[in-house]
Amino acid sequence: MKSARHFRILEIIRDSVVQTQEELALILKREGYDVTQATVSRDIKELNLIKTPCADGRYRYSVQSGVRQEQQERLHKIFASTVLNVRSANNIIVLKTMQGSANTVAVVIDGLSNEDILGCVAGDDTVIIVVSCNEKVAPITALIQELMH
């Protein structure tokens, strides 16, 4: 899914120094994405990525100002259209999604940066969210339901 790949690209360039399209394509291929250099080139253009200088004199891909918000809005729309069901048990919340959408949904959850969300794991159509304690499940579930609308 293109949107999942786009978000993964944003994560990769946030977490590591990527200097070339070829380097980015290699990282994506190692992670199981079927991409060519031309695909990565289009992705870079669509994501409005730019090269910025590093402290050591190298250049790396970065997100232009304002683009990150646009990407977040796109991901939230995908989230709202793909989450089908929210259930909980003790300090665990389980989200059922459309097939192939769980990874993108998990990225949105991780992007919330909520200190009570200890982490989440995505399969193909299920996301498991581990919450810090049982009492925090209801407010986080409410937040998720709000994101669904």
NORMO-V398702 format. One record per helix or strand. SS is the DSSP state (H for helix, E for strand). FROM is the first residue (numbers start at 1). TO is the last residue. If there is no record, write none. Layout:
BEGIN
SS & FROM & TO
SS & FROM & TO
END
This chain:
BEGIN
H & 2 & 15
H & 21 & 30
H & 37 & 46
E & 49 & 53
E & 59 & 63
H & 67 & 82
E & 83 & 89
E & 92 & 97
H & 102 & 111
E & 117 & 122
E & 126 & 131
H & 134 & 147
END
